[in-house]
Amino acid sequence: MPVLLVVTLVVLLTALWREAGSRQPMSSVDEHMHLDTHAHVHDGTYPHRGSLMTMEVVREWACGVGHEAGDAMAPCDHPDLGPNSLPSGIYTSGYIHYPTYFVLAEGYRSAAEAVGGGGSFVTPYRHFAALMAGSGILICLLAGWRLGFRGARLLAATFAPSAAAGILLYGTIANPQSSAVLTGALIAWSGLRWAIGGHGFWWLAAATALAASLAVVQSLPAGVFMVAMLATLVLRRLGWTVPGPWRPRWWQLGLLAVIVVAPVIAYGRWLESRATIPNSELYGFASFDGLADVVRGALWELSILHTPWYESVSLGADPQAPLVQHAARAAVQGVPLWMTLAVFAPLAVVAGRALLRARAASTQEDRTVGIVPLLVVSAFVTLVLFPPALRVSNAFNVGFDYPIVSRYAISFVPVLVWLVLLATPGRPVLGRVLATLGTVGVLGVGLAIW
């Protein structure tokens, strides 16, 4: 197991770094918008609603790496080449993201240029994303070890959270989502340590604050522990027993809520104060006409499974690559589906049993609910509620009413995998299944893009 762990880590981390530096076309996952924000920060500014796309991005699209969605509408040497030449439109929407990630990336670019001189405008930001993704995998390894997982279960805890091309993609492009596994692991690790061991609330608060400062979707896993805190406080008030040393307080729940929600509201007001064009001009394709549209959108989100393990065609083997690389890529096409089943099915069983036991115990004097089953139920509640809540928040704070995509759930992957392992300690086969899927998933993608 240790040899397999080390080999898989080396292959994956090396592959991510190499792919990030390969100057592939800009990804359709909004990479040009993020690169535009990087360009603004590099020039000492920050985009606002109404900012034109920077010429750095225009030139990369027309003269540099290009874009996987298609060519610019003017050739590289055209005298009128400018923001109006981009099929995506003349305005950037990168302003909606917090500056934190981009400022950190700019620090990395400065350090990289000081060591290695100049280079491509795109590469340092992609390499920073690779560092974020790689750090997330290493934190999963460390947290898994500290949570007590060994052997196949440690492999599962380390690699299963990243076992999909749709997740690994963000380690090769400029996108704040590259830090999703990292922040999700920090929240899950500190939260589980506090809930099971009874100490470490401030570590959870710090991890949540870090995640919330990068992107609102990064702090969503904190909702799992907030729901569990609320349930524990209410159940104990009603005479139930939640065994263990965990003693959450109302003020702790309120503090976490402020950490998650306050930046969203404050940043939304700041964006509005700097805007030079209306939302309708920028988001005409996803605007909403009133409360009824928001309600319809929220109800739609309740009917969708937002699984973070999903496929992506962007991390495929090069057409000229050897057959073995194409075989490796083909071998992992179905891993996201099986990973979703292998994680959600056991969690559903644990949650169902917990609810049935709670119903039976409600008529008895000994009313007890275990902390891990409570966290599992809380995870399901959070996964169901965050998409409509996020869609409503986007509509009112950013003026953007668009379906919630699977990548917004990536930060949940560590807590979901680790809850499966904690809830099924007597099921070694399940640990081996998750270890196999996780290792095959990340190793297959890593070999395909090597």
N, C-alpha and C positions, 0 to 999 in steps of 0.2 A: 504493500500500500504506500509506504513512504516514497518509493522509487516512482510509482505511477503519479503520485501527487506532484513531485518535483518536476518530472518530465512534462506533465500537462501544463504546469505553471510556466515553464520555460517556453514551450511551444506557443502557448496562448499569448503571453506578454510580448514575446518577440514578434509574433505575427501582427498584433495590434500596432506595435511601434512601426514596423515596416510598412504596413498598409497606410498608416497615418502620414507617412512620408513619401508615399508613392505618387502624389500629385494626380490622383484620380479626379474625375469631374465632380463639381459641387453636387452634394446630395439634394434630392428633392425634399428631404425632411428639413426644409427651411434653412439650409446651411448658408445660403447667400445672405439671408437676413442677419444671421449671427455674425458672419464675417463683416457685414456692414457695421454692426455694433462694435466689433473689434477695431475696425478702422477709425470709427469716431473716437473711441477711447484712446487709441494710439495718437490721435491728433489733439487730445486734451479736451474733447467735447463729449456730449452724449446725445443720441438722437431723441427727437420728440415727435409727436404726431403731426406729420406734415414735412418731416425731413426727407430730402431727396436721397436716393441711393447714391453712395459715394462712388467716385470714379475708380477707386481701388477695386471694388466689386465689378463695376462695369468692364474694366480692362481684363480682370480675371475671366469673366464670362466670355468676352469677345476675343481676347488675345492669349489668355493663359490656360488654366485647367478646363475652362468651359463649364457646362452644366449638363447633368444627365437627362434633364427634361427637354433639352434642345438648344440650338444656337441662338445667339443674340440676333436681333433684327437688323443690325448694321454690321458690316465687316470690320475687322480690326483696324484697318487703315482709313476708315471712312471719316471725313472731317466733322460730321454731325454725330459721331458716337457719343452717347451720353445716357442718362437714366431713362430717357424715352426709348432707348434701344432694347430694353429688357422686357421680355414677355411677361414678367411678373408684375410690371407696373413701375411707375417712377418713384413711389413712396416706399419707405421702409416701415415694417411693423415690428422691427427689433426693439423699439423703444419700450415695449410692454414688459421686457425682462428686467429684473433687478440688475444693478451695475456690478454686484459683488463678484460674480464669476468672471466677468470680462476684465475687471481690474486685476484680479489674481492672474488671469491669463496674460495680461500685459506685463506683469512682473516677471512671469516665466519668459516671455519673449525678450525682455530686456536682458535677463540673465543669459539666455541662449545666444543672443547676438554678441554679448560681451565675451563669451567663450569661443563661439564659432564663427563670428563675423556675420555678414549679411546673408540673405537667402530669400526664399520665396515668402511672399506675404501670407500665404495660406498655411504652410507647413508648421510653423511654431504653434499656431493655435490648435491644429490637429494633434500635434504631439502633446500639448497640454491636456487635451481630451483623453489621449491614450494613458497619460499618467493618472488622470482621475479614475478612469475605468479600471486600470491595473491596481490602483490603491484600493478600490472597492473590493476586488477579488481577494487581495491580501488581508484586508480587514475581516472579510468573511472567514478566512482561514484562522486568523487569530481569535476572533470571537467564537468560532465553532470549538476551538480547543479549550478556551476558557469556560465555555458552557458545558464542557464535559464530553463532547463527542469524540469518538476515536474510530480508527479503522474506516470501514465503508461509510459510516455516519459522518465522519469528518470530511471525506470526499464529497458527500452529498451537501453538507453545510457550506463547503467552499465553492463548488462549481454549479450546483443546481440553481442558485439565484441568477446566474448569467447564461444559462444553457439555452440560448436562442439567438439566432443571427440578428433579430430585431433589437435585442438588448446590446449585443457586442458591437453593433453598428456605431453606437455613439462614442465608442473608443477610437474611432477612425475619422470622425468628422468634427467640425467646430460646432458644438452644441452643448448648452448647460446640462442637458440630460445625461451627459457622460458621467456626471457625479451622482446619478440617482441611486445606484447600488451602494456607493460609498455612504451617502447620507442615510439611506434606508438601513444599512447595516449598523451604523452608529446608533440610530434611534432604537432599533430592535435589540441590540446588545445591551445598551444602558437600561432600556425599559424592562427587558426580561430579568436582568440582574436585580433591578429594584423590586419588581413584582414577586419574584421567587425568593430572593434573599432578604428583602425588607430594607435594603439600604441602597443609596445611590440616586435619589431623586434629582439632585442637582446635575448629575451627569446626563440624565434624560432631558432636563431643561436646556442644558448647554447644547446637546446634540440637536434638539428641536430648533433652537435658535439658529444654529449654523445652517440647518436645512432650510429654514424659513427665510434666511437671508439670501439664499441662492435662487430659490424658486418656490412658489406656493405648493407645487406638486411634490417637491422633495420632502416637505414636512407632513404629508398626509399620513404616513404610518404612525405618527404620534396619536392619531385618532383612535387607533386600536387600544392604546393604553388609557386614553381619556374616556372612552366608552366603558372600559373595564373599571376605571376609577369610579365613574358615576354609578355603575351597577353595584359595585361593592359598597359604596356609601349608602345607597338606597336599601340594599338587601340587609345590611347590618342594622339599619334603622328599623327594618321590619322584623327583626329577630332572627335573621339567617346567620349562619356561620360560614366564613370564608377562611379555611385553615391556613396557617402560615403566619410569618412575621409582617406581612404587608399591611400597612396602616395608612392608606391615602387620606389626605385631608381636602376639604373643600377649597381652601386657598390654593393648594397645589393644582387642582383641576382648573381653577380660574386663571392661574398664572400660565399654564400651558395653552389655554384657550386664547389668551391675550397674545402670546408669542406667535401662535399660528395665524390669528385673524387680523391683528392690528396692522402688520406690514401690508396686507392686502388692501385694507381701507385707506391707509395713509398714502401708499404709493399710487393708488387709483386717483386720489385727490390731486397729488402732485402731477400726474400725467395730464389731468384735465386742465390744470393751471398753465401748462406749457404748450398746449395744443394750438396749432395754427390753422388746422382744417377740421371740419366736423367728422364724427365717426362715419356718417353715411357716405362720405366721399372716399374713405379708405376701405370700409367694410360693407360696401353696398351689396355684395354677394352673400353676406352673412348677417345682415342687419335684422332688427326685430321691430315690430310696429307697436308693441305694447305688452302688457302683463300676460295676455292670453298666449302669445308666442313663447314667452319664457316658461309658462306652466306646461305647454305642450312639449317643449324641449326637455323639461325636467322629467316628465312622465315617460318620455321616450328613453331617457337614460336608465330608468328603473328596469327596463325590459331587456337590457343588453348585458352580456357577460364581458366585463372589461378585464380580460386575462392579460397579464404582463408578458407571458411567454408567447411570442408570435413570430411568424416567419418574415424574412426580408430578402428580396432578390438582390439587394445592393452589395451583399458580401458573398458573391459567388466566385468560383474559380475563373481566372482569366481564360478567354477562349483558346489561347495558345498554350495553356498550361498542360502538363502531363495528365494522362487519363486518371492516374491515382488521385490527383487533386479533385477532379470532377466527381470521382467515386466518393471521396470523403465528403464533399458538399452534398451530394445526393443522399448520402447515408443519414444526414441530420435534418432532412426536410420535414420529417414528421415528429421530431423531438418536441417542439412546442406543444403539439396536441397531447402527446403522452405525458409531458411534464404537467400540463394543466390538469389532466385526469389524476395523475399520481399525487398531486398536492391537494386539489380541491375535494376529491372523493374521500380520502381519510379525514380531512377536516370536517366534511359534511357529516360523516358518521359520528365523529367525536361530538360535534355540536348537537346533532340529533339526540344522541344518548344523554347528553347533559340536560337538554330541555325536558326529555321524558323523565329523568330522575328528579329534576326540579319540580315537575308537575306532581309526581308521586310524593315527594317529600313535603310539598305544601300542605298536605293533609296530616302530617305527622309532627311529632314534637322535635325530632332531630332533623332540622332543615339545614343541610350542608351542601355547599357547592365548591368544587376544587378550583384552584386558581388557574391552572392550565386550560381546563375546559371553558372556564369563564373567558379567558383570553381568546380562545378559538371562536366562541360565539361573538365576541366583540370584534374580531377580525372580519367576520361575515357581515356584521352590521355596518362596519366602516366601509367595506368594499361596495355594499349596496347603496349607501347614502352619499359617498363622496362624488360620484359622477353628476347627479342632479344638483348637488350643492355647488360644485365647481362650475357647472354650466350657468347657473343663476348668477354666481359671482362674476363670471366673465361678462355676462350680458350687462350687468349694472355697473361694473367697474371699468370695463374696457370697451363696451359697446359691440361685443363680438359674440354672436349667438351661433355657435357651431358645435357639432357633436363632439363629445369627449372621446379622444382616441386612446388606443391601448397603451401607448408609450407613457401616458400620464400615470399609469399604475406600476411602473417599473420599480419605484422605491419600496413597494410592498414585498418584493420577492424575498429578501432575507427573513423577515418576520414570518412569512407564510411557510417557508421551508423549515425553519427552526421550530415552529409550533408543531408541524407534523412530527418531527423527530422527538420533541419533548413529550408529545401526547401519546406516542406509540413506542415506549421504551422496550416492550417485550415483543416487538415485531421486527426482528433483524432482516427479514426478507424485504420489507418496505424500505429500510435503510439502504439495502443493496440495490434495489430498483432505482431509487433516487440517485445513488452514487453512479450507477451505470448511465442513466439518462444524462446526468450532469456532466460526467466526464466525456461521454461520446459527443454530447452537444457542443461543448466548448472546444474539444480536441478536433472534431470534424471541421468546424468553422476555421479554427486556427490553421490546420493543415491546408485547407482549401485556399486561404489567402496568403500562405507563406511565400 
